[in-house]
Amino acid sequence: MQTDWQPTCSVDLLHLRARVLGQIRGFFAGRGVLEVETPLLGQGIGTDPQLAFFSTRYESPPNQHTLFLQTSPEFAMKRLLAAGSGSIYQICKAFRNGESGRFHNPEFTLLEWYRLDFGLPQLMAEVDDLISLLFADYGLQATQRLSYQDVFRKHTGLDPLVFSYPEYCAYAVAEGLPEAVAICAGDAVLWQDFLFSHKVQPYLGDNALCMVYGYPACQSSLARISPENPRVAERVELFIKGVELGNGYYELTDAAEQARRFNDELSIRQQRNQPAVAKDGRLLAALSAGLPDCSGIAIGLDRLLMLLSASASITDVLSFPIHRA
Amino acid sequence: MAVYSTNEFKSGLKVMLDNDPCAIIENEFVKPGKGQAFNRVKIRNLKTGRVIERTFKSGESLEGADVVDVEMQYLYNDGEFRHFMVQDTFEQYQADSKIVGDASQWLKDQDSCTVTLWNDSPLAVTPANFVELAIVETDPGVRGDTSGGGGKPAKLETGAVVRVPLFVQTGEVIKVDTRTSEYISRVKE
Protein backbone atom coordinates (compact mmCIF):
# COMPACT_ATOMS: atom_id res chain seq x y z
CA MET A 1 0.00 0.00 0.00
CA GLN A 2 1.26 3.46 -0.79
CA THR A 3 2.24 5.49 2.23
CA ASP A 4 2.75 8.77 0.44
CA TRP A 5 -0.91 9.77 0.39
CA GLN A 6 -0.40 12.08 3.32
CA PRO A 7 0.28 15.79 3.01
CA THR A 8 3.87 16.93 3.53
CA CYS A 9 2.77 19.92 5.61
CA SER A 10 1.32 19.81 9.08
CA VAL A 11 -2.27 20.67 9.93
CA ASP A 12 -0.88 23.77 11.69
CA LEU A 13 0.48 24.91 8.36
CA LEU A 14 -2.95 24.58 6.76
CA HIS A 15 -4.24 26.93 9.45
CA LEU A 16 -1.34 29.33 9.00
CA ARG A 17 -1.97 29.48 5.25
CA ALA A 18 -5.68 30.14 5.77
CA ARG A 19 -4.91 32.87 8.29
CA VAL A 20 -2.39 34.59 6.01
CA LEU A 21 -4.81 34.49 3.07
CA GLY A 22 -7.43 36.12 5.31
CA GLN A 23 -5.00 38.83 6.41
CA ILE A 24 -4.02 39.60 2.82
CA ARG A 25 -7.65 39.87 1.69
CA GLY A 26 -8.41 42.13 4.65
CA PHE A 27 -5.38 44.29 3.85
CA PHE A 28 -6.43 44.92 0.27
CA ALA A 29 -10.13 45.27 1.08
CA GLY A 30 -9.18 48.03 3.51
CA ARG A 31 -7.31 49.82 0.74
CA GLY A 32 -10.01 49.49 -1.87
CA VAL A 33 -8.00 47.14 -4.11
CA LEU A 34 -10.27 44.77 -6.04
CA GLU A 35 -9.73 41.00 -5.95
CA VAL A 36 -9.85 39.46 -9.42
CA GLU A 37 -9.43 36.09 -11.12
CA THR A 38 -7.83 35.45 -14.49
CA PRO A 39 -7.38 32.19 -16.40
CA LEU A 40 -4.66 29.76 -15.39
CA LEU A 41 -4.99 28.14 -18.80
CA GLY A 42 -4.38 30.61 -21.61
CA GLN A 43 -3.68 30.82 -25.31
CA GLY A 44 -0.75 33.18 -24.80
CA ILE A 45 2.37 32.81 -22.64
CA GLY A 46 5.37 34.89 -21.71
CA THR A 47 8.44 34.85 -23.91
CA ASP A 48 10.97 35.03 -21.03
CA PRO A 49 13.67 32.51 -21.99
CA GLN A 50 14.32 31.81 -18.27
CA LEU A 51 10.78 30.56 -17.68
CA ALA A 52 9.79 27.14 -18.95
CA PHE A 53 6.05 26.56 -19.28
CA PHE A 54 3.66 23.63 -19.32
CA SER A 55 1.49 23.28 -22.38
CA THR A 56 -1.51 21.13 -23.05
CA ARG A 57 -3.96 20.41 -25.89
CA TYR A 58 -7.46 21.74 -25.89
CA GLU A 59 -9.74 19.35 -27.81
CA SER A 60 -12.60 21.04 -29.53
CA PRO A 61 -13.32 18.75 -32.49
CA PRO A 62 -12.59 19.17 -35.26
CA ASN A 63 -10.06 21.65 -33.89
CA GLN A 64 -7.18 21.39 -31.45
CA HIS A 65 -5.44 24.28 -29.73
CA THR A 66 -2.34 24.47 -27.62
CA LEU A 67 -3.00 26.11 -24.28
CA PHE A 68 -0.43 27.14 -21.67
CA LEU A 69 -0.52 27.01 -17.89
CA GLN A 70 0.37 30.56 -16.88
CA THR A 71 3.82 31.29 -15.46
CA SER A 72 2.27 34.37 -13.81
CA PRO A 73 -1.07 36.19 -14.12
CA GLU A 74 0.70 39.36 -15.27
CA PHE A 75 -0.52 39.61 -18.87
CA ALA A 76 -4.17 38.91 -18.06
CA MET A 77 -4.13 41.35 -15.14
CA LYS A 78 -2.66 44.07 -17.34
CA ARG A 79 -5.51 43.51 -19.79
CA LEU A 80 -7.95 44.13 -16.93
CA LEU A 81 -6.07 47.29 -15.99
CA ALA A 82 -6.24 48.52 -19.59
CA ALA A 83 -9.97 47.78 -19.55
CA GLY A 84 -10.47 50.13 -16.60
CA SER A 85 -10.51 47.75 -13.62
CA GLY A 86 -8.68 50.15 -11.32
CA SER A 87 -6.18 48.77 -8.79
CA ILE A 88 -6.43 44.96 -8.54
CA TYR A 89 -4.93 41.99 -6.76
CA GLN A 90 -5.06 38.26 -7.25
CA ILE A 91 -4.06 35.17 -5.29
CA CYS A 92 -3.58 32.34 -7.76
CA LYS A 93 -1.49 29.39 -8.81
CA ALA A 94 1.38 29.84 -11.25
CA PHE A 95 3.29 27.12 -13.06
CA ARG A 96 6.95 26.96 -14.02
CA ASN A 97 8.22 23.81 -15.62
CA GLY A 98 11.37 22.16 -14.31
CA GLU A 99 11.61 24.30 -11.17
CA SER A 100 11.92 22.02 -8.19
CA GLY A 101 14.06 22.34 -5.10
CA ARG A 102 14.11 23.53 -1.53
CA PHE A 103 12.55 26.85 -2.57
CA HIS A 104 10.75 25.78 -5.74
CA ASN A 105 7.77 23.70 -6.71
CA PRO A 106 6.60 23.72 -10.34
CA GLU A 107 3.11 24.72 -9.15
CA PHE A 108 3.07 27.47 -6.57
CA THR A 109 0.93 30.28 -5.19
CA LEU A 110 1.42 33.92 -6.09
CA LEU A 111 0.00 37.09 -4.67
CA GLU A 112 0.15 39.67 -7.45
CA TRP A 113 -1.15 43.21 -7.32
CA TYR A 114 -1.20 46.42 -9.37
CA ARG A 115 -1.69 49.95 -8.11
CA LEU A 116 -2.75 52.76 -10.42
CA ASP A 117 -0.71 55.96 -10.24
CA PHE A 118 1.85 54.34 -7.94
CA GLY A 119 5.54 54.76 -8.65
CA LEU A 120 8.02 52.24 -7.27
CA PRO A 121 8.57 54.10 -3.95
CA GLN A 122 4.83 54.06 -3.18
CA LEU A 123 4.59 50.39 -4.07
CA MET A 124 7.58 49.64 -1.83
CA ALA A 125 5.88 51.50 1.03
CA GLU A 126 2.78 49.35 0.55
CA VAL A 127 4.86 46.15 0.48
CA ASP A 128 6.45 47.30 3.73
CA ASP A 129 2.98 47.76 5.28
CA LEU A 130 1.82 44.32 4.16
CA ILE A 131 4.97 42.55 5.38
CA SER A 132 4.78 44.40 8.71
CA LEU A 133 1.21 43.19 9.10
CA LEU A 134 2.00 39.56 8.26
CA PHE A 135 5.18 39.49 10.36
CA ALA A 136 3.72 41.53 13.24
CA ASP A 137 4.68 38.88 15.81
CA TYR A 138 8.12 38.14 14.40
CA GLY A 139 10.14 41.16 15.53
CA LEU A 140 11.62 42.00 12.12
CA GLN A 141 14.25 44.72 12.11
CA ALA A 142 13.71 47.96 10.22
CA THR A 143 13.16 47.52 6.49
CA GLN A 144 16.19 48.11 4.28
CA ARG A 145 16.06 49.82 0.89
CA LEU A 146 19.23 49.30 -1.13
CA SER A 147 20.11 49.87 -4.75
CA TYR A 148 21.28 46.88 -6.74
CA GLN A 149 24.50 48.67 -7.54
CA ASP A 150 25.25 49.48 -3.88
CA VAL A 151 24.44 46.05 -2.57
CA PHE A 152 26.37 44.27 -5.34
CA ARG A 153 29.38 46.51 -4.70
CA LYS A 154 29.15 46.05 -0.96
CA HIS A 155 29.29 42.27 -1.16
CA THR A 156 31.58 41.74 -4.16
CA GLY A 157 33.47 44.97 -4.68
CA LEU A 158 32.37 44.81 -8.33
CA ASP A 159 30.27 47.35 -10.23
CA PRO A 160 27.26 45.55 -11.74
CA LEU A 161 26.56 48.40 -14.14
CA VAL A 162 30.03 48.34 -15.70
CA PHE A 163 30.87 44.80 -16.80
CA SER A 164 34.59 44.10 -16.68
CA TYR A 165 35.32 40.55 -17.75
CA PRO A 166 38.85 40.37 -16.26
CA GLU A 167 37.73 41.82 -12.93
CA TYR A 168 34.73 39.49 -12.70
CA CYS A 169 36.91 36.47 -13.53
CA ALA A 170 39.58 37.42 -11.00
CA TYR A 171 36.90 37.85 -8.33
CA ALA A 172 35.27 34.48 -9.10
CA VAL A 173 38.59 32.64 -8.95
CA ALA A 174 39.59 34.38 -5.72
CA GLU A 175 36.25 33.44 -4.16
CA GLY A 176 36.58 29.76 -5.04
CA LEU A 177 34.05 29.90 -7.86
CA PRO A 178 36.26 29.29 -10.91
CA GLU A 179 33.41 27.43 -12.63
CA ALA A 180 31.71 30.83 -13.08
CA VAL A 181 34.26 31.69 -15.74
CA ALA A 182 33.26 28.70 -17.88
CA ILE A 183 29.53 29.07 -17.20
CA CYS A 184 29.20 32.82 -17.70
CA ALA A 185 31.94 33.55 -20.27
CA GLY A 186 31.24 36.99 -21.74
CA ASP A 187 27.56 37.14 -20.74
CA ALA A 188 27.16 40.11 -18.36
CA VAL A 189 23.61 39.18 -17.29
CA LEU A 190 24.66 35.63 -16.51
CA TRP A 191 27.55 36.96 -14.42
CA GLN A 192 25.14 39.21 -12.52
CA ASP A 193 22.78 36.26 -11.87
CA PHE A 194 25.64 34.00 -10.81
CA LEU A 195 27.36 36.41 -8.47
CA PHE A 196 24.12 37.84 -7.07
CA SER A 197 22.77 34.32 -6.31
CA HIS A 198 25.99 33.13 -4.71
CA LYS A 199 27.58 36.14 -3.08
CA VAL A 200 24.88 38.75 -2.48
CA GLN A 201 21.42 37.26 -2.00
CA PRO A 202 22.31 34.91 0.89
CA TYR A 203 23.20 37.96 2.99
CA LEU A 204 20.11 40.08 2.23
CA GLY A 205 17.43 40.75 4.82
CA ASP A 206 18.95 39.16 7.88
CA ASN A 207 15.76 39.16 9.97
CA ALA A 208 14.40 42.13 8.04
CA LEU A 209 12.67 42.92 4.80
CA CYS A 210 15.30 44.02 2.29
CA MET A 211 14.12 45.73 -0.88
CA VAL A 212 16.65 45.93 -3.69
CA TYR A 213 15.77 48.45 -6.41
CA GLY A 214 17.45 49.85 -9.50
CA TYR A 215 18.20 46.61 -11.32
CA PRO A 216 20.59 46.85 -14.28
CA ALA A 217 18.70 47.85 -17.43
CA CYS A 218 19.68 44.54 -19.06
CA GLN A 219 17.50 42.83 -16.40
CA SER A 220 14.54 45.15 -16.93
CA SER A 221 12.07 42.37 -17.82
CA LEU A 222 8.69 44.20 -17.85
CA ALA A 223 9.86 47.27 -15.96
CA ARG A 224 10.41 50.75 -17.32
CA ILE A 225 13.90 52.04 -17.79
CA SER A 226 14.58 54.85 -15.34
CA PRO A 227 14.20 58.24 -17.05
CA GLU A 228 16.99 59.71 -14.86
CA ASN A 229 19.45 56.86 -15.31
CA PRO A 230 19.09 54.74 -18.45
CA ARG A 231 21.49 52.14 -17.00
CA VAL A 232 18.91 50.97 -14.47
CA ALA A 233 15.35 49.68 -14.58
CA GLU A 234 12.49 50.62 -12.24
CA ARG A 235 12.41 47.16 -10.77
CA VAL A 236 12.45 46.01 -7.14
CA GLU A 237 13.04 42.62 -5.55
CA LEU A 238 12.18 41.57 -2.00
CA PHE A 239 14.33 39.43 0.27
CA ILE A 240 13.94 38.20 3.82
CA LYS A 241 16.66 36.01 5.36
CA GLY A 242 18.29 35.57 1.98
CA VAL A 243 15.10 34.23 0.40
CA GLU A 244 13.81 35.90 -2.75
CA LEU A 245 10.18 36.72 -2.04
CA GLY A 246 8.95 39.00 -4.77
CA ASN A 247 9.58 41.01 -7.86
CA GLY A 248 7.96 44.31 -8.78
CA TYR A 249 8.03 46.89 -11.54
CA TYR A 250 7.02 50.39 -12.39
CA GLU A 251 5.24 48.85 -15.32
CA LEU A 252 6.25 49.30 -18.89
CA THR A 253 3.24 50.76 -20.73
CA ASP A 254 4.84 51.40 -24.11
CA ALA A 255 3.46 48.80 -26.54
CA ALA A 256 6.22 49.31 -29.11
CA GLU A 257 8.95 48.90 -26.47
CA GLN A 258 7.17 45.80 -25.12
CA ALA A 259 7.00 44.27 -28.62
CA ARG A 260 10.73 44.94 -29.04
CA ARG A 261 11.55 43.18 -25.77
CA PHE A 262 9.37 40.23 -26.78
CA ASN A 263 11.28 40.01 -30.06
CA ASP A 264 14.62 40.06 -28.25
CA GLU A 265 13.47 37.26 -25.97
CA LEU A 266 12.13 35.26 -28.89
CA SER A 267 15.46 35.41 -30.66
CA ILE A 268 17.22 34.23 -27.47
CA ARG A 269 14.74 31.33 -27.28
CA GLN A 270 15.58 30.48 -30.86
CA GLN A 271 19.35 30.57 -30.23
CA ARG A 272 18.92 28.22 -27.28
CA ASN A 273 16.62 25.83 -29.16
CA GLN A 274 13.83 26.47 -26.69
CA PRO A 275 10.19 25.92 -27.67
CA ALA A 276 8.92 28.74 -29.88
CA VAL A 277 6.10 30.85 -28.54
CA ALA A 278 3.91 33.51 -30.12
CA LYS A 279 3.95 37.02 -28.73
CA ASP A 280 0.83 37.61 -26.69
CA GLY A 281 -1.08 39.75 -29.20
CA ARG A 282 -3.88 40.51 -26.76
CA LEU A 283 -1.44 41.97 -24.23
CA LEU A 284 0.17 44.11 -26.92
CA ALA A 285 -3.28 45.27 -28.08
CA ALA A 286 -4.18 46.16 -24.48
CA LEU A 287 -0.95 48.15 -24.13
CA SER A 288 -1.71 49.95 -27.40
CA ALA A 289 -5.22 50.75 -26.13
CA GLY A 290 -3.52 52.21 -23.06
CA LEU A 291 -2.28 50.64 -19.84
CA PRO A 292 -2.76 53.19 -17.08
CA ASP A 293 0.30 54.39 -15.21
CA CYS A 294 0.87 51.72 -12.53
CA SER A 295 3.26 49.66 -10.48
CA GLY A 296 2.83 45.99 -9.74
CA ILE A 297 4.47 43.22 -7.78
CA ALA A 298 4.21 39.46 -7.26
CA ILE A 299 5.07 37.71 -4.00
CA GLY A 300 5.58 33.97 -3.62
CA LEU A 301 3.16 32.98 -0.88
CA ASP A 302 4.65 29.55 -0.26
CA ARG A 303 8.05 31.09 0.50
CA LEU A 304 6.37 33.68 2.69
CA LEU A 305 4.81 30.81 4.64
CA MET A 306 8.21 29.11 4.85
CA LEU A 307 9.59 32.24 6.52
CA LEU A 308 6.59 32.62 8.82
CA SER A 309 6.91 29.00 9.96
CA ALA A 310 10.75 28.79 9.87
CA SER A 311 10.45 25.85 7.46
CA ALA A 312 13.55 24.53 5.73
CA SER A 313 11.79 23.36 2.58
CA ILE A 314 8.83 24.43 0.49
CA THR A 315 7.45 20.92 0.90
CA ASP A 316 6.89 21.76 4.58
CA VAL A 317 4.28 24.36 3.62
CA LEU A 318 2.58 22.66 0.65
CA SER A 319 -0.17 20.07 1.08
CA PHE A 320 1.03 17.96 -1.82
CA PRO A 321 4.25 19.02 -3.57
CA ILE A 322 4.86 17.78 -7.11
CA HIS A 323 6.20 14.36 -6.06
CA ARG A 324 2.97 13.66 -4.16
CA ALA A 325 0.53 15.64 -6.29
CA MET B 1 28.52 4.74 -18.38
CA ALA B 2 25.27 6.66 -18.04
CA VAL B 3 25.17 10.44 -18.07
CA TYR B 4 23.31 12.29 -15.31
CA SER B 5 21.69 15.71 -15.53
CA THR B 6 21.65 18.18 -12.60
CA ASN B 7 18.04 17.10 -11.89
CA GLU B 8 19.29 13.60 -11.14
CA PHE B 9 22.07 14.68 -8.77
CA LYS B 10 20.72 12.89 -5.72
CA SER B 11 22.71 12.31 -2.57
CA GLY B 12 24.96 9.26 -3.05
CA LEU B 13 25.10 9.41 -6.85
CA LYS B 14 28.63 8.67 -8.13
CA VAL B 15 29.85 10.86 -10.96
CA MET B 16 33.10 11.83 -12.66
CA LEU B 17 34.27 15.38 -12.00
CA ASP B 18 37.65 16.69 -13.15
CA ASN B 19 38.61 13.08 -13.98
CA ASP B 20 38.08 11.91 -10.42
CA PRO B 21 35.25 9.77 -9.08
CA CYS B 22 33.01 11.76 -6.75
CA ALA B 23 29.85 11.28 -4.72
CA ILE B 24 27.06 13.86 -4.62
CA ILE B 25 26.31 14.94 -1.05
CA GLU B 26 23.81 17.75 -1.54
CA ASN B 27 22.21 19.48 -4.51
CA GLU B 28 20.49 22.84 -4.14
CA PHE B 29 18.45 24.34 -6.96
CA VAL B 30 19.13 28.08 -7.12
CA LYS B 31 17.05 30.23 -9.42
CA PRO B 32 16.17 33.89 -9.33
CA GLY B 33 12.53 34.50 -10.35
CA LYS B 34 13.79 36.18 -13.49
CA GLY B 35 17.13 34.65 -14.21
CA GLN B 36 19.35 31.70 -14.91
CA ALA B 37 18.84 28.50 -12.91
CA PHE B 38 21.89 26.96 -11.22
CA ASN B 39 22.52 23.89 -9.12
CA ARG B 40 24.85 24.40 -6.20
CA VAL B 41 26.25 20.97 -5.50
CA LYS B 42 28.22 19.69 -2.53
CA ILE B 43 30.36 16.83 -3.72
CA ARG B 44 32.96 14.51 -2.19
CA ASN B 45 36.04 13.53 -4.14
CA LEU B 46 36.24 9.81 -3.43
CA LYS B 47 39.98 9.70 -4.09
CA THR B 48 40.99 12.46 -1.72
CA GLY B 49 37.95 12.49 0.57
CA ARG B 50 37.77 16.27 0.15
CA VAL B 51 34.36 17.92 0.02
CA ILE B 52 33.97 20.79 -2.41
CA GLU B 53 31.13 22.98 -3.62
CA ARG B 54 30.57 23.41 -7.32
CA THR B 55 27.92 25.25 -9.26
CA PHE B 56 26.43 23.93 -12.48
CA LYS B 57 24.09 25.57 -14.92
CA SER B 58 20.83 23.65 -14.52
CA GLY B 59 20.56 20.99 -17.20
CA GLU B 60 24.33 20.40 -17.43
CA SER B 61 25.32 16.78 -17.01
CA LEU B 62 28.15 14.64 -15.68
CA GLU B 63 29.23 11.16 -16.61
CA GLY B 64 28.45 8.50 -14.03
CA ALA B 65 31.39 6.89 -12.22
CA ASP B 66 31.67 3.11 -12.00
CA VAL B 67 31.99 3.06 -8.25
CA VAL B 68 30.60 0.25 -6.10
CA ASP B 69 30.88 -0.69 -2.46
CA VAL B 70 31.74 -4.36 -1.99
CA GLU B 71 31.72 -6.28 1.28
CA MET B 72 35.09 -8.08 1.59
CA GLN B 73 37.12 -10.00 4.09
CA TYR B 74 40.45 -8.49 5.15
CA LEU B 75 43.12 -11.15 4.66
CA TYR B 76 46.58 -9.90 5.58
CA ASN B 77 49.20 -7.19 5.24
CA ASP B 78 52.30 -8.09 3.18
CA GLY B 79 54.15 -4.96 4.26
CA GLU B 80 53.39 -3.03 1.10
CA PHE B 81 49.79 -3.99 0.34
CA ARG B 82 46.80 -5.11 2.30
CA HIS B 83 44.83 -7.90 0.74
CA PHE B 84 41.07 -8.34 0.63
CA MET B 85 38.79 -11.06 -0.69
CA VAL B 86 35.18 -11.19 -1.84
CA GLN B 87 33.89 -14.17 0.10
CA ASP B 88 31.36 -15.38 -2.49
CA THR B 89 33.73 -15.35 -5.46
CA PHE B 90 37.16 -15.61 -3.78
CA GLU B 91 38.20 -12.69 -5.97
CA GLN B 92 41.11 -10.87 -4.35
CA TYR B 93 42.10 -7.20 -4.33
CA GLN B 94 45.10 -5.38 -2.92
CA ALA B 95 45.33 -1.80 -1.69
CA ASP B 96 48.28 0.29 -0.55
CA SER B 97 48.36 2.38 2.62
CA LYS B 98 47.32 5.52 0.74
CA ILE B 99 44.04 3.87 -0.16
CA VAL B 100 43.47 2.07 3.11
CA GLY B 101 44.27 5.21 5.11
CA ASP B 102 42.91 5.43 8.66
CA ALA B 103 40.91 2.25 8.18
CA SER B 104 44.14 0.28 8.77
CA GLN B 105 44.00 0.86 12.52
CA TRP B 106 40.75 -1.14 12.71
CA LEU B 107 41.54 -3.99 10.31
CA LYS B 108 41.98 -7.38 11.89
CA ASP B 109 42.66 -10.49 9.83
CA GLN B 110 39.45 -12.27 8.78
CA ASP B 111 37.20 -9.31 9.73
CA SER B 112 34.86 -7.99 7.09
CA CYS B 113 34.94 -4.43 5.79
CA THR B 114 33.71 -2.42 2.83
CA VAL B 115 36.02 -1.84 -0.13
CA THR B 116 34.97 0.85 -2.58
CA LEU B 117 35.93 -0.13 -6.12
CA TRP B 118 36.33 2.33 -8.97
CA ASN B 119 36.59 0.65 -12.36
CA ASP B 120 37.26 -2.53 -10.38
CA SER B 121 40.24 -1.09 -8.44
CA PRO B 122 40.13 -0.29 -4.73
CA LEU B 123 39.51 3.39 -4.08
CA ALA B 124 38.83 3.39 -0.36
CA VAL B 125 38.38 1.00 2.56
CA THR B 126 35.79 1.49 5.30
CA PRO B 127 35.90 -0.66 8.42
CA ALA B 128 32.70 -2.12 9.88
CA ASN B 129 30.87 0.41 12.08
CA PHE B 130 31.52 -1.77 15.11
CA VAL B 131 34.58 -3.92 15.66
CA GLU B 132 35.63 -6.17 18.53
CA LEU B 133 39.32 -5.96 19.35
CA ALA B 134 41.60 -7.03 22.19
CA ILE B 135 43.45 -4.52 24.35
CA VAL B 136 47.20 -5.07 24.17
CA GLU B 137 48.26 -2.26 26.46
CA THR B 138 46.62 -0.06 29.08
CA ASP B 139 47.50 1.20 32.56
CA PRO B 140 46.12 -0.97 35.33
CA GLY B 141 43.09 0.85 36.73
CA VAL B 142 43.34 1.94 40.34
CA ARG B 143 40.56 0.31 42.33
CA GLY B 144 38.11 2.83 43.72
CA ASP B 145 39.45 5.63 41.56
CA THR B 146 36.34 7.46 40.41
CA SER B 147 38.04 10.75 39.65
CA GLY B 148 37.86 12.33 36.21
CA GLY B 149 35.56 9.84 34.60
CA GLY B 150 37.52 10.38 31.41
CA GLY B 151 38.95 6.89 31.51
CA LYS B 152 42.38 6.02 30.19
CA PRO B 153 43.95 5.29 26.82
CA ALA B 154 44.10 1.68 25.65
CA LYS B 155 46.06 0.35 22.70
CA LEU B 156 44.25 -2.26 20.63
CA GLU B 157 45.66 -5.23 18.73
CA THR B 158 45.26 -3.41 15.39
CA GLY B 159 47.12 -0.32 16.56
CA ALA B 160 44.22 2.00 17.32
CA VAL B 161 44.20 3.85 20.63
CA VAL B 162 40.84 4.51 22.29
CA ARG B 163 39.72 5.80 25.68
CA VAL B 164 38.27 3.12 27.91
CA PRO B 165 36.83 3.13 31.46
CA LEU B 166 39.30 2.55 34.26
CA PHE B 167 38.01 -0.95 35.06
CA VAL B 168 38.89 -2.33 31.62
CA GLN B 169 42.14 -4.28 31.59
CA THR B 170 44.83 -5.47 29.19
CA GLY B 171 43.82 -8.69 27.44
CA GLU B 172 40.10 -7.91 27.45
CA VAL B 173 38.14 -7.64 24.20
CA ILE B 174 36.10 -4.50 23.71
CA LYS B 175 33.54 -3.27 21.18
CA VAL B 176 34.38 0.06 19.51
CA ASP B 177 32.48 2.38 17.15
CA THR B 178 34.99 3.00 14.34
CA ARG B 179 33.19 6.17 13.16
CA THR B 180 33.85 7.96 16.46
CA SER B 181 36.65 5.79 17.93
CA GLU B 182 34.47 5.43 21.01
CA TYR B 183 34.44 2.54 23.45
CA ILE B 184 31.02 0.87 23.56
CA SER B 185 31.33 -2.10 25.90
CA ARG B 186 33.36 -5.06 27.05
CA VAL B 187 32.81 -8.26 25.11
CA LYS B 188 32.50 -11.51 26.98
CA GLU B 189 34.66 -14.15 25.36
Interface residues (C-beta under 8 A of the other chain):
Chain A: D48 Q50 L51 G98 E99 S100 G101 R102 F103 H104 G176 L177 E179 A180 I183 V189 L190 D193 F194 F196 S197 H198 Q201 Q219 S221 E237 E244 N247 A298 G300
Chain B: N7 E28 F29 V30 K31 P32 G33 K34 G35 Q36 A37 F38 R40 E53 R54 T55 F56 K57 S58
